[in-house]
Amino acid sequence: MARAAESISSPSRDEFAAMLEESFIDRAPAEGSVVRGEIVAIENDFVIVDVGLKTEGRVPLKEFGVAGMAPTVAVGDQVEVYIERVENALGEAVLSRDKARREESWTRLEKAFEDVGRVQGVIFGRVKGGFTVDLDGAVAFLPGSQVDVRPVRDVGPLMNIQQTFQILKMDRRRGNIVVSRRAVLEERRAEERSELVASLAEGQEVEGTVKNITDYGAFVDLGGVDGLLHVTDIAWRRVSHPTEVLTVGQNVRVQIIKVNQDTQRISLGMKQLQTDPWEGVGVKYPVGTRFKGKVTNVTDYGAFVELEAGVEGLVHVSEMSWVKKNVHPNKIVVPGHEVEVMVLEVDSNKRRISLGLKQCMENPWSDFTEKHPVGSIMEGEIRNITEFGLFVGLPGDIDGMVHLSDLSWDKQGDVAVQDYEKGQTVQVKVLDVDPEKERISLGIKQLAGDPMDKVGDLKKGRVVTVTVIEVQDGGLEVELSEGVRAYIKRADLARDRADQRPERFGVGDKIDAMITNADKAGRKINLSIKAREMAEEKEAVQQYGSSDSGASLGDILGAALSRAQKKDGE
């Protein structure tokens, strides 16, 4: 009975196997999951891992190593693997360490991406446009522009070593990850730069290497931070371009001129480590002394002359030549030539020296004054005709001016100037010389005597005999003598209004008139017949009586006229 019961309750061998198989299925990890297993053996290039399945799985040994590094595993190590298949055709579990690491890495990398953290990886291959990076199982793309802060020609030394990267982009669905080594370097460099800039102080002397050269200066690497060495701070002397003194890669000693902690800009100087040549420059170059120097630069407004290394003076265009006034400085001096100059002014505070080139040459204006005093007569060629007059070439390659008013005694200047043309040789008289203002006044009309001098005394009230040369509606234009003219207004032609008619006179008539105004300097003479008649009447009244005595004005004038005729008859 008992046996019968036992036979009924105990499973058969086949049933037991089935139940055991069912228990394995219930407990076995599912395909596509990551599980922890134990390394039970290492055979040739495979690692045998037990993950609790019916059979162990074989994983290639190379999957346990990081790219570029040998695997470091041993029997008994606990490792995570990815179950691809529970059992293959050979009855073995198909496991993958790479896929397990990849799944684990993606989870960790996503967190690092969200936290903007750093990740470790190894550059292990080249692809178009960049490189591949192993991020502990996940493969990322490193663009060529993100390898370093500067273009890298040889990436060999950077491959197969652990380095830090920053994730720029990632897409788990597509399996894309983009990383940057440059971002890490820039951040690290910025930190180092801030620390280095904070340690620098103005006036400090440091060593550096010329990193780059531009037209305005050179950038010097001070060991992680660049400073600008401006072209004006390279040397005390004039430096046209930094390449005259510096070369890329050259080691230099410089002084910190200024540090801006906010912008982290550093200004450097080399000349500050040398003796300032401007110290005591006023004693070395007193005003009025002559020195020889080299022309270093020519501009529109003058030329710079180097008296010694670091000390330059400016020869203004006005101080370059006594006679060449409208000529560009490069027509007088050339860079590199040695010239003799005179010190005109020194301003040590502004570091300026004014020099003169013409002062070391003979002054043609002073020489002209000595050889041709006022009153001298000479000949010259008309070099130019302007609205002011004629410019005549004189000895010493200088010009004198004949003003319009000094062209003719009897013609207006704008009329007289029409008698001359450029290139014509004329005779002139020196009227005035001003060497300081570099002016010479000449005259042409002064070569002949002033016709006014022939007229004699032009005292107001004097009666003169003139000749009518033109009859006008407003009066008469008359001539006292050759070259001297005067004018008689219509109202001054007669005392009686009825006789104040210009047509009463003809050209060539001789008439007597009284001088009412005479401006010899202004060459203006006013005459009046009316004033003469009134003066004669007044004189007659005084000599022959007055109308108060009962005699009429006609009787008085008649008596005066008879007396005058009688006197003429005697």
C-alpha positions in Angstrom: 0.0 0.0 0.0 2.8 2.3 1.0 4.7 1.4 -2.1 1.7 2.1 -4.2 1.3 5.5 -2.6 5.0 6.2 -3.1 4.8 5.3 -6.7 1.9 7.5 -7.2 3.4 10.6 -5.5 7.0 10.4 -6.8 7.6 11.8 -10.3 9.3 9.8 -12.9 12.8 10.5 -14.2 11.4 12.3 -17.3 9.0 14.3 -15.2 11.8 15.4 -13.0 13.9 16.5 -15.9 10.9 18.4 -17.3 10.3 20.1 -13.9 14.0 21.0 -13.7 14.0 22.4 -17.1 10.9 24.5 -16.3 12.6 25.8 -13.1 15.6 27.0 -15.2 13.3 28.7 -17.6 11.5 30.5 -14.8 14.8 31.7 -13.1 16.9 32.3 -16.2 17.6 35.9 -17.2 15.9 37.1 -20.3 17.6 37.7 -23.6 18.6 41.3 -24.2 19.3 42.1 -20.5 22.5 42.9 -18.7 23.4 40.5 -15.9 26.3 40.0 -13.5 28.3 36.8 -13.8 31.5 35.2 -12.6 34.5 34.4 -14.7 35.1 30.7 -14.2 37.9 30.2 -16.7 40.0 31.9 -19.4 40.7 29.7 -22.4 43.0 31.0 -25.1 41.2 34.2 -26.4 37.9 33.6 -24.6 36.6 34.2 -21.1 34.1 31.6 -19.7 31.4 33.4 -17.7 28.7 31.8 -15.5 25.6 33.9 -15.4 23.3 31.2 -13.8 22.2 29.6 -17.1 22.3 25.9 -17.9 25.6 26.4 -19.5 28.3 29.1 -19.3 28.9 31.6 -22.1 32.0 32.3 -24.0 33.1 36.0 -24.4 36.1 37.1 -26.5 38.9 38.2 -24.3 39.5 41.4 -26.2 36.0 42.7 -25.2 37.3 43.0 -21.6 40.0 45.5 -22.6 39.8 49.3 -23.3 40.7 50.4 -26.8 44.5 50.5 -27.1 45.0 48.7 -23.8 45.4 45.0 -22.9 42.6 43.2 -21.0 43.1 42.8 -17.2 40.7 40.1 -16.0 41.1 37.0 -13.8 39.2 33.9 -12.8 36.7 34.8 -10.1 36.1 38.4 -11.2 32.5 39.6 -11.2 31.6 41.1 -14.6 28.5 42.4 -16.3 27.6 40.9 -19.6 24.8 41.3 -22.2 22.7 38.2 -23.0 22.2 37.9 -26.7 20.9 34.3 -26.7 20.2 31.9 -23.8 21.3 29.0 -25.9 22.8 28.7 -29.4 23.0 25.6 -31.7 25.9 24.3 -29.6 23.9 24.6 -26.4 26.0 27.5 -25.2 24.9 30.9 -23.9 25.8 33.8 -26.2 27.1 36.7 -24.1 28.7 40.1 -24.9 30.9 42.2 -22.7 30.9 45.1 -25.3 27.2 45.4 -25.4 26.9 45.3 -21.6 29.5 48.0 -21.3 27.8 50.0 -24.1 24.5 49.9 -22.3 26.1 50.8 -19.0 28.1 53.6 -20.7 25.1 55.2 -22.4 23.3 55.4 -19.1 26.3 57.0 -17.5 27.0 59.3 -20.5 23.5 60.6 -20.6 23.8 61.7 -17.0 27.1 63.3 -17.7 25.6 65.1 -20.7 22.7 66.4 -18.6 25.1 67.6 -15.8 27.6 69.1 -18.4 30.2 66.9 -16.8 33.4 65.4 -18.2 33.9 61.9 -19.4 37.0 59.7 -19.9 37.8 58.1 -23.2 40.5 56.9 -25.6 41.0 58.1 -29.2 41.5 54.8 -31.1 40.7 55.4 -34.8 40.5 57.8 -37.7 37.4 58.5 -39.7 36.4 61.1 -42.3 36.4 64.6 -40.7 37.8 63.4 -37.3 38.4 60.5 -35.0 36.6 57.8 -33.0 36.7 57.7 -29.3 36.0 54.8 -26.9 34.0 56.1 -24.0 34.2 52.8 -22.0 32.2 50.8 -24.5 30.3 53.6 -26.3 31.9 54.9 -29.5 31.9 58.7 -30.0 32.9 61.0 -32.8 35.6 63.6 -32.2 35.6 66.3 -35.0 39.0 67.4 -36.2 38.4 71.0 -35.1 37.7 69.8 -31.6 40.9 68.0 -31.0 42.9 71.0 -29.7 42.8 74.7 -29.4 45.2 74.9 -32.3 45.3 72.8 -35.5 47.2 69.6 -34.8 49.2 68.1 -37.6 50.1 64.8 -35.9 47.5 63.2 -33.6 49.6 60.1 -33.1 50.8 61.1 -29.6 47.2 61.6 -28.5 45.9 58.2 -29.5 45.4 55.2 -27.3 45.7 57.1 -24.0 43.1 58.0 -21.5 41.9 61.6 -21.9 39.1 63.9 -20.8 36.3 64.9 -23.1 33.1 66.9 -23.1 30.0 65.7 -24.7 28.6 68.2 -27.2 25.7 66.2 -28.6 24.2 62.7 -28.2 21.3 60.7 -29.6 20.8 57.3 -28.0 18.2 56.2 -30.6 20.6 56.8 -33.5 23.6 55.8 -31.4 25.4 59.1 -32.1 27.7 60.9 -29.7 29.9 63.9 -30.5 32.6 64.9 -28.1 35.2 67.7 -27.8 38.7 67.7 -26.3 39.2 71.3 -27.2 36.4 72.5 -24.8 38.1 70.8 -21.9 41.5 72.3 -22.9 40.0 75.8 -23.3 38.3 75.6 -19.9 41.4 74.3 -18.2 43.4 77.0 -20.1 41.0 79.7 -19.0 41.5 78.6 -15.3 45.3 78.5 -15.7 45.2 81.9 -17.5 43.2 83.5 -14.7 45.6 82.1 -12.1 48.6 83.3 -14.1 47.1 86.8 -14.8 46.3 87.2 -11.1 50.0 86.4 -10.3 51.3 89.2 -12.7 51.9 92.7 -11.5 52.6 95.9 -13.3 56.4 96.6 -13.5 57.2 92.9 -13.2 59.9 91.5 -15.6 59.1 88.2 -17.2 60.4 85.9 -19.9 58.3 85.0 -22.9 58.3 83.6 -26.4 57.1 85.5 -29.5 54.1 83.6 -30.6 52.7 85.8 -33.4 53.7 89.0 -35.2 51.2 91.6 -36.7 51.6 95.0 -38.2 50.8 96.7 -34.9 53.0 94.5 -32.6 53.7 91.0 -31.4 52.0 88.5 -29.1 54.2 87.0 -26.5 53.4 83.7 -24.7 54.2 84.1 -21.0 53.6 80.5 -20.2 49.9 80.0 -20.8 48.8 83.5 -21.3 49.5 85.9 -24.2 50.5 89.6 -23.8 50.6 92.3 -26.5 54.0 93.9 -27.1 52.9 97.0 -29.1 55.3 98.2 -31.9 55.8 101.5 -30.1 57.0 99.6 -27.0 59.6 97.4 -28.7 62.4 100.0 -28.8 62.9 103.7 -28.1 63.8 104.2 -31.7 61.2 104.2 -34.5 60.3 100.7 -35.5 58.2 100.6 -38.7 57.4 96.9 -38.4 57.9 94.4 -35.5 59.8 92.1 -37.9 62.7 94.6 -37.9 63.5 93.4 -34.3 61.5 90.2 -33.6 60.9 86.8 -35.1 58.4 84.1 -34.2 59.8 81.7 -31.6 62.3 84.2 -30.3 62.7 84.3 -26.5 62.4 87.8 -25.1 62.5 89.5 -21.8 59.7 92.0 -21.3 58.1 94.2 -18.6 54.4 94.1 -17.6 53.1 97.6 -18.4 49.4 97.0 -17.7 47.2 94.1 -16.6 43.4 94.2 -16.9 42.1 91.6 -14.6 38.5 91.9 -16.0 39.4 91.4 -19.7 42.7 89.5 -18.9 44.6 91.7 -21.3 48.2 92.2 -20.7 50.3 95.0 -22.2 54.1 94.4 -22.5 57.1 96.5 -23.2 60.7 95.9 -24.1 62.0 99.4 -24.3 61.1 100.0 -20.7 64.0 97.7 -19.7 66.4 100.0 -21.4 67.6 103.5 -20.5 65.3 106.2 -21.7 67.3 108.2 -24.3 65.0 111.2 -23.7 66.5 111.8 -20.2 68.5 115.0 -20.3 67.6 115.5 -24.0 67.4 119.3 -23.4 71.0 119.4 -22.3 72.2 117.2 -25.1 70.4 119.1 -27.8 70.2 122.8 -26.9 68.2 125.1 -29.1 70.1 126.8 -31.9 72.7 124.0 -32.3 73.3 122.0 -35.4 73.4 118.2 -35.6 73.5 115.5 -38.2 70.8 112.9 -38.3 69.1 110.2 -40.5 65.7 110.7 -42.1 63.5 107.9 -40.8 60.1 108.8 -42.2 58.6 111.3 -44.6 55.0 112.4 -44.2 52.7 115.1 -45.8 53.5 117.5 -43.0 57.2 117.0 -42.8 60.0 114.5 -42.1 61.3 112.7 -38.9 65.0 112.8 -38.3 66.7 110.4 -35.9 69.4 112.2 -33.8 70.3 109.1 -31.9 68.6 105.7 -31.3 65.3 106.5 -29.7 65.4 110.3 -30.2 63.7 111.7 -33.2 62.7 115.2 -34.1 60.3 116.6 -36.7 61.3 118.9 -39.5 58.0 120.6 -40.3 57.4 121.2 -44.0 57.6 124.9 -43.4 61.1 124.5 -42.0 62.4 122.4 -45.0 63.2 125.1 -47.6 63.4 128.8 -47.8 61.9 128.9 -51.3 60.1 125.6 -52.0 56.7 126.3 -50.3 54.3 124.1 -52.2 56.5 121.0 -52.6 55.9 117.7 -50.9 58.6 116.8 -48.4 59.6 113.7 -50.3 60.8 116.0 -53.1 63.3 117.5 -50.6 64.5 114.6 -48.4 64.5 110.8 -48.7 64.3 108.2 -45.9 67.8 106.9 -45.0 69.6 110.0 -46.1 71.8 111.9 -43.6 70.9 115.6 -43.2 72.1 118.5 -41.1 69.4 120.1 -39.0 69.1 122.9 -36.4 67.3 122.4 -33.1 64.4 124.9 -32.9 62.5 123.8 -29.9 62.7 121.0 -27.2 59.8 119.7 -25.1 61.1 116.9 -22.9 57.7 116.4 -21.2 55.9 115.8 -24.5 59.1 114.1 -26.0 59.1 116.4 -28.9 62.0 118.1 -30.7 61.3 120.6 -33.5 64.1 120.7 -36.1 64.8 123.0 -39.0 66.5 122.0 -42.3 66.5 125.4 -44.0 68.2 127.0 -41.0 71.4 125.1 -42.0 71.3 126.7 -45.5 71.9 130.3 -46.6 68.8 132.4 -46.2 68.1 133.9 -49.7 65.8 136.5 -48.1 68.5 137.9 -45.9 71.0 137.7 -48.7 68.7 139.6 -51.0 68.3 142.3 -48.4 72.0 142.8 -48.2 72.6 142.8 -52.0 69.4 144.6 -53.0 68.3 147.3 -50.6 65.1 149.2 -50.9 65.2 151.4 -54.0 67.2 148.9 -56.1 66.2 148.4 -59.7 66.5 145.0 -61.4 64.9 142.7 -64.0 63.0 139.5 -63.4 60.6 137.1 -65.2 56.9 137.1 -64.4 56.3 133.6 -62.8 52.7 134.0 -62.0 49.8 136.5 -62.4 47.1 136.5 -59.6 44.2 138.7 -58.5 46.7 140.5 -56.3 49.3 141.3 -58.9 52.5 139.9 -60.5 55.0 137.5 -58.9 58.4 138.2 -60.3 61.4 135.8 -60.0 64.4 137.3 -58.2 68.0 136.2 -57.5 68.2 133.4 -55.0 65.2 131.6 -56.5 62.8 133.8 -54.6 59.7 135.7 -55.7 58.7 139.3 -55.2 55.2 140.7 -55.7 54.1 143.8 -57.7 50.8 144.7 -56.3 48.1 145.8 -58.7 48.2 149.3 -57.2 52.0 149.5 -58.1 51.6 148.8 -61.8 50.6 152.2 -63.2 50.1 155.8 -62.1 47.2 156.5 -64.4 45.4 153.1 -64.9 43.4 151.0 -62.5 45.2 147.9 -61.4 42.8 145.4 -62.9 43.2 147.3 -66.2 47.0 147.7 -66.1 47.6 144.0 -65.3 46.2 143.1 -68.7 49.4 144.6 -70.3 51.5 141.7 -68.8 51.8 138.0 -69.4 53.5 135.0 -67.7 57.1 134.6 -68.8 57.6 138.3 -69.7 60.7 140.0 -68.4 60.0 143.2 -66.6 62.0 145.9 -64.8 61.0 146.5 -61.2 62.0 148.6 -58.2 62.4 147.2 -54.7 59.9 148.9 -52.4 60.1 146.9 -49.2 61.8 143.7 -47.9 60.7 141.7 -44.8 63.1 138.7 -44.4 61.1 137.4 -41.4 57.9 137.2 -43.2 59.8 136.3 -46.4 58.1 139.1 -48.4 59.5 141.4 -51.0 57.3 144.3 -52.4 58.1 145.5 -55.9 56.9 148.3 -58.1 56.8 149.1 -61.8 55.1 152.5 -61.8 57.8 153.7 -59.3 60.4 153.4 -62.1 58.9 156.7 -63.5 58.4 159.8 -61.4 55.1 160.4 -59.8 53.2 162.9 -62.1 51.7 164.4 -59.0 55.1 165.8 -58.2 55.0 167.9 -61.4 51.8 169.6 -60.4 53.4 171.4 -57.6 51.6 172.5 -54.5 48.1 171.1 -54.3 47.0 173.3 -51.5 43.3 173.7 -51.0 42.0 177.0 -52.4 44.7 177.3 -55.1 43.3 178.1 -58.5 44.7 176.0 -61.4 44.2 175.9 -65.1 43.1 172.6 -66.4 42.1 171.0 -69.8 38.8 169.3 -70.4 39.4 165.7 -71.5 35.9 164.3 -71.2 32.4 165.7 -70.8 30.0 163.6 -68.8 26.4 164.1 -67.6 27.6 164.4 -64.0 30.5 166.8 -64.7 33.9 167.2 -66.3 37.0 165.1 -66.2 40.0 167.4 -66.5 43.8 167.1 -66.6 46.1 169.2 -64.6 49.2 167.9 -66.2 50.2 164.7 -68.0 49.2 161.8 -65.9 47.3 163.8 -63.3 43.5 164.0 -63.6 40.8 165.6 -61.5 37.0 165.9 -61.6 34.6 168.8 -61.5 31.1 167.8 -60.4 28.1 169.3 -62.3 27.1 171.3 -59.2 30.6 172.9 -59.2 30.5 174.0 -62.9 29.0 177.5 -62.1 27.6 179.6 -59.3 24.3 180.1 -61.2 22.3 176.9 -61.5 21.4 177.7 -65.1 25.0 177.6 -66.1 25.7 174.2 -64.4 25.4 172.5 -67.8 28.4 170.2 -68.8 27.6 170.7 -72.5 28.7 174.3 -72.1 32.2 173.0 -72.3 34.1 171.0 -75.0 37.0 168.7 -74.9 40.2 170.7 -75.0 38.8 173.8 -73.4 41.0 175.5 -70.9 39.3 176.5 -67.7 40.3 177.9 -64.3 39.1 176.0 -61.2 39.8 176.0 -57.5 41.2 173.0 -55.6 38.6 172.0 -53.0 40.2 168.7 -51.9 43.5 167.0 -52.6 44.5 163.6 -51.4 48.0 163.0 -52.9 48.4 159.6 -51.4 45.0 158.5 -52.6 45.6 160.3 -55.9 42.3 162.1 -55.7 41.8 165.9 -56.6 38.5 167.7 -56.5 38.1 171.0 -58.4 35.3 173.6 -58.5 34.6 176.5 -60.8 31.8 177.6 -58.5 34.1 177.9 -55.6 36.5 180.0 -57.7 33.8 182.4 -58.8 32.6 182.8 -55.2 36.1 183.4 -54.0 36.7 186.1 -56.7 33.4 187.8 -55.8 34.3 187.8 -52.1 37.6 189.3 -52.9 36.1 192.0 -55.1 33.6 193.0 -52.4 36.4 193.3 -49.9 38.5 195.5 -52.2 35.9 197.7 -53.8 33.2 198.2 -51.3 30.0 196.5 -50.3 26.4 196.7 -51.3 25.7 198.4 -47.9 27.2 201.6 -49.3 24.5 201.8 -51.9 26.5 200.4 -54.8 25.1 197.4 -56.5 27.0 194.1 -56.8 27.2 194.8 -60.6 28.8 198.2 -59.9 31.4 196.6 -57.6 32.3 193.9 -60.0 32.3 196.3 -62.9 34.8 198.6 -61.0 36.9 195.6 -60.2 36.9 194.5 -63.8 37.8 198.0 -65.1 40.6 198.2 -62.6 41.9 194.8 -63.7 41.8 195.8 -67.3 43.5 199.1 -66.6 46.2 197.3 -64.7 46.7 194.9 -67.6 46.9 197.9 -70.1 49.6 199.5 -68.1 
